[in-house]
């Protein structure tokens, strides 16, 4: 089913919940990429969703239960840099290529315990867990 409506904007009720809580541009980026990919990939919904998330992660990062614009556009992690055949794990929406200072700021915003003693990789992992927890909490509401 198409994710964009007649007005060329995302159909909010058909988006993943994290995108429903995000700004219009994030919603439209995901929806338009999904719609284009679904045509290209012969209605393979999983592949289209992966393409849409990859497009979204290029300019947005997951913060808690929603997506926010990144400070700098580009791949969000090693997997995004290397492509789908990469054996590297995804950072799940965390911009692992951001500076440690940026990651620390987000960890502070999300009240990640022990953040001051964490290195960059630990901050990425902690942010991923905090994002997942915030999303689970938001879905229960």
C-alpha positions, 0 to 999 in steps of 0.5 A, spaced: 500 500 500 502 506 498 505 511 503 504 517 500 497 520 499 494 525 493 497 531 497 504 527 496 505 527 503 506 521 507 500 517 510 501 518 517 497 512 519 501 507 515 508 509 517 511 506 523 510 509 530 517 512 530 515 516 524 508 518 526 512 522 532 517 525 527 517 531 523 513 532 516 520 531 512 522 525 515 515 522 514 515 524 507 522 522 506 521 515 508 514 514 504 516 517 498 522 512 498 518 506 500 513 508 494 519 508 489 522 502 492 516 498 492 515 499 485 522 497 483 522 491 487 516 488 485 512 489 491 517 486 496 515 490 502 521 488 506 526 490 501 522 497 500 522 498 508 530 497 508 531 502 502 526 507 506 530 506 512 536 507 509 534 513 505 531 516 512 538 515 516 542 519 511 539 525 513 535 523 520 537 519 526 533 516 531 533 520 538 528 516 543 522 515 540 522 519 534 527 521 528 530 528 528 535 531 523 542 530 523 547 535 524 551 532 518 548 528 512 551 522 510 551 514 512 550 513 519 554 507 521 559 502 517 553 498 515 551 504 511 557 506 508 559 499 506 552 497 503 547 491 504 552 486 503 556 488 509 557 484 515 557 490 520 551 491 524 547 497 524 547 502 529 539 502 529 538 509 527 543 512 532 548 516 528 555 512 529 559 517 525 557 523 529 562 526 534 563 523 541 560 530 543 554 529 540 553 522 542 554 524 549 549 530 548 544 525 546 545 520 552 545 526 557 538 528 553 536 521 554 538 520 561 543 514 559 546 512 566 554 512 566 555 516 560 561 520 562 565 514 563 563 511 556 567 511 550 564 512 543 562 505 541 559 504 548 555 511 547 552 508 540 550 501 544 547 505 550 543 510 545 541 504 541 538 501 548 535 507 550 532 509 543 529 502 543 526 503 550 523 509 549 520 506 543 517 501 547 514 506 552 511 510 547 507 504 543 504 502 550 501 509 551 
